[in-house]
Amino acid sequence: MLNPKIETALNNQITKEEFSSRLYLSMAIWCEVNGYPGAADFLYKHSDEERMHLMKMIHYVNNRRGFAHLFAIEEPQSEYASLLDVFTQVLKHEESITEYINDIYGLTVEERDYSTGNFLQWFITEQIEEESLISTILNKIKLVGNDKAGMFHIDKELSEMSIKNTGVE
Ligand code: FEO
């Protein structure tokens, strides 16, 4: 039986993962209508990955004889100033998700729920990978600044990244 405190923390996280999925979907839409089809591909795929994260948590809660809940989620931002703005916000968002995951992990130690701690290891590794990938992309965007050819190249690279990563968790 899942510890009720852990169950609540995981249910809150399920909502955060669901919000992440919608946030990246909203960013993908902005990129698609603003001439960044590669970034759009990348973010559509990232949105799918976030859905996979929340599904993983839902199944875990239910399999531990808890009850996964979906709470109301706020509307994601739909307008962005630039591609730099989009990826700056992606990184900021992922950093906040990392903190939430770490907080839940801390709670599992306090509550001696080692099974959930073990389950969360996958998310901890995933957060390291995501933050590293996004900060690499962000640095490239910063480097090209307003150079249109450079931006075109980055967009193409993002499209290739989304193809390469298809099917990989
Ligand atoms: Fe579900 Fe991007 O963390």
Boltz pocket constraint, residues with backbone or C-beta under 6 A from the ligand:
constraints:
  - pocket:
      binder: B
      contacts: [[A, 17], [A, 20], [A, 49], [A, 50], [A, 53], [A, 94], [A, 97], [A, 130]]
      max_distance: 6.0
